[in-house]
Amino acid sequence: MSPIAVEVLDTLSDRERQVLSYLAEGYTYLSIARKLDLSPHTVDTYLRRIRGKTGITNRAHLMILALQVSRGAGLDPLQG
């Protein structure tokens, strides 16, 4: 994992990392919300916080980060 991805991972909460991991697996906001028993609005809020912490401004870059972080950290979305 790149040093930037490691630094980013350290700034994220456990729930933000979990949401990011599900995003990397291809889940939609709605399906992430269902899996975590949250509202889609809450999932959107987590993703906005992630974008705020990282400076990411678009979905493509968010997905790149999600893939880097989930692959590099060995995150498993099935672990709560």
BELLINHU-V814252 format. One record per backbone hydrogen bond with DSSP energy under -0.5 kcal/mol. CO is the residue of the C=O (numbers start at 1). NH is the residue of the N-H. E is the energy in kcal/mol with one decimal. If there is no record, write none. Layout:
CO;NH;E
CO;NH;E
//
This chain:
2;6;-2.0
3;7;-2.3
4;8;-2.5
5;9;-2.6
6;10;-1.8
7;11;-0.8
8;11;-1.2
8;12;-0.8
9;12;-0.9
13;17;-2.4
14;18;-2.2
15;19;-2.7
16;20;-2.4
17;21;-2.3
18;22;-2.2
19;23;-2.3
20;24;-2.1
21;25;-1.3
22;27;-2.0
23;26;-1.5
28;32;-2.6
29;33;-2.4
30;34;-2.3
31;35;-2.3
32;36;-2.1
33;37;-0.6
33;38;-2.9
34;37;-0.7
39;43;-1.8
40;44;-2.5
41;45;-2.2
42;46;-2.4
43;47;-2.3
44;48;-2.3
45;49;-2.3
46;50;-2.2
47;51;-2.4
48;52;-2.6
49;53;-2.5
50;54;-1.9
51;55;-2.2
51;56;-0.6
58;62;-1.7
59;63;-2.5
60;64;-2.0
61;65;-2.3
62;66;-2.6
63;67;-2.6
64;68;-2.5
65;69;-3.1
66;70;-2.6
67;71;-2.2
68;72;-2.5
69;73;-2.3
70;74;-0.6
70;75;-1.0
75;77;-0.5
76;79;-1.9
78;80;-0.5
//
